[in-house]
Amino acid sequence: MLDLLNLPGIKPVDMRHEGKCLVIVAEPVTVEVPLCGECNIPMHRHGTRKNKFMDTPLYMEPVRLEVQRPRFRCESCGKMSMPELSFLDDKRRATKRLVDVIRQQCLGTTFHALAEQTGVAVNTVKNIARDLIEELSQTVRYETPVIMGIDEVNLAGGYRCVITNLATNNVFDMLEHRTQEHLKPFFKDLPDADKVEWVCTDMWRPFKRSFAQYLPNAKLVIDKFHVVKMASEALEAERKNYQAQLSKEDRIYVKKSIRWLTLKRPGNLTPAEQKALEVVKQAIPALAMAYDFKEAFFCIYDEPDKQSA
């Protein structure tokens, strides 16, 4: 049979499909009778044992190896032994090369997708990724950002605090929670804290209270996104105030036809939408005023420099 495995010490003798998995049956190429490690005398054959291990996919299918390994027994002390297979991972029922593949891909795809592709359990993929991250954390040193970003992301059922290096557009760290009891110890233990010159964040007060004490040279900058969002929210409040005076049918019509007209920037409107917006502004003066204020505020950030703004 053609050797599809190219693994030292074994050869394939059979192959079959089980569900979505390709099963390759293999056996040792040669079997040497070992010496007992305790008695230093030759051991005797004591049957075989079928061991199952996952290997790298073939033909876009997960591969499971079934290796018939001979067992040996010492007639003097009763100790059992099986030949070692050098290609197996020390911690998992998988080949070393499969673990290497998972390590290479686990940070760039989902654990579930990788488990589906390789045939291993999702928790096994997670554990391999955890070991890799632990190794990287021991060897990679992140330089404390000069321009630091602080934000949150809703992940796994809760808000996580994300610390970024805005000068390099990289994630610097991620904290389990965004509360002060988690933020303050982080900033207190931050190496080279005096290097941080700017902190860009939103208007959530615990952020500022948590870093102000420990970053002596940092100046606070409110993130543009969170600032301009307030202008859009003020416009939305005026639209909702107008809608509240209408019947249910008219409210639905206004929400569907007016909301996106007023939230879009003028440069993103089609000619037809621009005409519709002018009609709306003439019909609803209060909404027109709120829209003009919103656009005037947005235009501050459109200017090329601070002086023009």
PyMOL commands that set and color helices and strands:
alter all, ss='L'
color gray80, all
select helices_A, chain A and resi 96-105+111-118+122-139+180-188+193-195+205-211+224-243+248-263+266-268+271-283+285-302
alter helices_A, ss='H'
color red, helices_A
select strands_A, chain A and resi 10-18+21-28+44-58+61-73+80-81+147-155+158-165+170-175+198-201+219-222
alter strands_A, ss='S'
color yellow, strands_A
deselect
rebuild
show_as cartoon
